[in-house]
Amino acid sequence: MAVDWNQEHRDALIELLKRESLRLGRFTLASGRESHYYIDGRKASLSAEGARLIGRGMLSVLWDRPEIAAVGGLTMGADPIVGATLALANGFGRGSLKGFLVRKQVKGHGAGNLVEGPLEPGSTVAIVDDTVTTGGSSLQAVDAVEAMGCKVAVVIAVVDRLEGAEATFAARGLPFQSLLTIRDLGVEPLKRD
C-alpha cells in the first residue's frame, strides 16, 4: 500500500508547526548561529497529530527505497520521529523496518554504545531529524552509522531552515529531502555572507 502524503497532510503539518513549534525572537541554534526564529520540533513530533503526520511523511520518502532497513538519527530530535515512523510502518507494508538512536557521546556504562537499537552493521539506513540548519547534527549520526559499516541512503528532515544543510549533505554525497522548508511556515531564511 503506497503512502499518501498529499497537500492536505502538508497543510496540516504546516499549521501544527506554526501553532506549536515556531517561535519568533532571538535564539542561539545548535550550530552556534543566532536566529530570529526557533522551531521546537518536539512540540509537534511528541503530539499524536504531529506523530501521525510526520511518520506518514517520513514513510512517503522511504516508500520507493525498499533497501532501507532502518531509520534513526541523533537523539533528541530524531527520537519521536523514529518512533512515529516505526509505529506506522507496518500499516504501509514496512513491518520489517527497524529504528536506532545515536547518542551525542559514547555511553559511559553498560555496553558503552554510541548507537542504540537493533541496527546491524552493513545495513542501509535513513537519517532523520526534526530541523536542519547546517546539517551538523545529522552528520554526527551519519558518521556514527558509517563507522558501523552502514550505508546512508538519504537524510530526511521535517523542516529545512534553508541555511546550508542541503549543500553540506551534497558535499558528502548524501541525498537529502525535507517534508517542509522554513518558507512553508511563512518565515524567510537568514541571509548569510
Steps between C-alpha positions, in 0.01 A plus 500: 500500500657828387537776754284798409670825601286768340437874527245444776764322713760770424256778589405329827869463595570863408214622720609276789860622480391864480271458799718281725865520392585831335622778729618846395766692691879464555636149525837325492487182292691173546730619220589804715328735258257768613149492358182708499289186536514156658319178419449269798421194292422283800195713579352356181668158474401407856131563437265236358413714199862591431623142538239381249582771246878480539506119498286497185726759334813302585349179365406678176869582446600143587230345279710461185812404695434138605873448566477719812493264797508754783428863588670700770692808594657705772314503829274708591369644174478162330350302790129576450537491120645150514219385731228655282645352181528152650151517650349558154739283297316171532178652367685600183676172434828591671460282809864390489628859536722548807595809696815626666613803697845657504625639830689827505785317672588140576304358793726496807358178646345173391600403146638849430291543187495805280220356286202348680249260349494194275717650225709237323840588352473522123137621503371770268341775708322836493609774739210712631488831686235752597674816379823550308704818472855417391455123526758451775278301737389267224862450394585382853245224449631428150856464632389267781311259274764511226756402765285188553525421130148620416409689183292818524253509210332830588479771766143616569400805703158617602605865442796634304598850621661558155833602655744257345403148606421387145845612379665335801333169420573532126870553580494160674305336215188462714155543345283736704128559521283705733128484556486879526724806488494803725331693219202262530461638853496858370852587615788608279834328566788698642733655246861392557808668357 
